[in-house]
Amino acid sequence: MPTKSKKTKSAGRFGARYGKKVRMKVVNVEKKQRIKQTCPFCKKLGVKRLSKGIWKCSKCEKKFASNTYYLEK
């Protein structure tokens, strides 16, 4: 059985469906939403996404609503 030659990252779950451009857009959004962001209150790196639009800072313990996938700078 041949091995895959391309890396699919998090969009590998879609297989060959939806086209490359759409899958790459999904990969970019998911990569941004899973990293720690800078807190708008204490300006430290430690905000994680809890759910759609709900964010929590691990440093100052504030929970707030903002953008859905990642915080704008």
Residue, then its C-alpha position, 0 to 999 in steps of 0.5 A: m500500500p503506498t504511503k501518503s506524500k502530502k501532509t494534511k494537518s488537521a484537515g486530514r479528517f475531510g479526506a479528498r473532499y471539499g478541495k485544497k483551498v477550503r481545507m487549507k483555510v480550515v487548517n489556518v483558522e484551527k491553527k490560530q484558534r488553538i494557540k494561546q493569545t495575548c490578554p487584552f486586560c493584563k497584556k500577558l500570553g495566556v488566553k485560551r478559547l473555551s468555546k465559540g467566542i468565550w475566552k479565559c485568561s489563565k493569568c488574571e482569571k478573567k473570562f470574556a466574550s470576543n471574536t469567535y476563532y481568534l483575538e484580533k491584535 
